[in-house]
Amino acid sequence: MNDYLSTFLGTPMTLTLPTIAGAMVLSFLLSMIFAVVYQITFRGFSYSRSYVHTMVLGSMVTCMLIMAVGSNLARGMGILGTLAIIRFRTPIRDPRDSMFLFACLGIGIACGSRMPQVAIIGTTLINLAALILHWAPFASRREYEGLLRFTMKADDKEAKQRVHDILVQYCDSFYMLGMRDAEQGNSVELSYQLRLIDPSYQQDIISGLKKSGCANDPVLMMQRTTVEL
């Protein structure tokens, strides 16, 4: 019976001080590489220094837990139950940030399992892929989208046609978002969602609308669809 339990639960992993220290240091160094690549390839406004620290510390904590569990099933279930008490409610908005954090945890698992080759090769290839995706135009959308607003006389078909011709000239695509009365019904305010053919056309489309005399107070607000706040 004791032999069966010993086989089922596993035996403690033999660890020496140099082995433990080496695994922890290796997980620290490799996760630091991930942190540096994350900073280089980061795009956005919500950069968090604490998140970068979490990547490094998370890798080391995972490495420690893996070495503590070893091949002992009972010990692993105990740690799992302890971690289940802790609830992590910090939202990670960008899936790419989640992948970097998950990769650091994977490095900790590999180092804690005493598989340095897996950790080193995985770090090299994953970070190389992240740099290639950052510098290459793969999956990038060169769309210059904006919101155009202006007022014009109500029921003026010629003015509508001139506005349509100007939008066709400078825009790759456009569609009307809304229309409402202005100046007690004498004018209408139009809102268009548009995509410019080239970003240099921002001033041209405003100048064209003003020179045509069919649109009053045109305002163009550009936006980046790839950035989430």
Buried (B, 14 or more C-beta within 10 A) or exposed (E): EEEEEEEEBBEEBEEEEEEBEBBBEBBBBBBBBBBEBBEEBBEEEEEEEEBBEBBBBBBBBBBBBBBBBBEBEEBBEEBEEEEEEEEEEEEBEEEBBEBBBEBBBBBBBBBBBBBBEBBBEBBEEBBEEBEEBEEEEEEEEEEBBBBBBBBBBBEBEEBBEBBEEBBEEBBBEBEEEEEEEBEEEEBBBBBBBBBBEEEEBBEBBBEBBBEBEBBBEBEBEEEEEEEEE
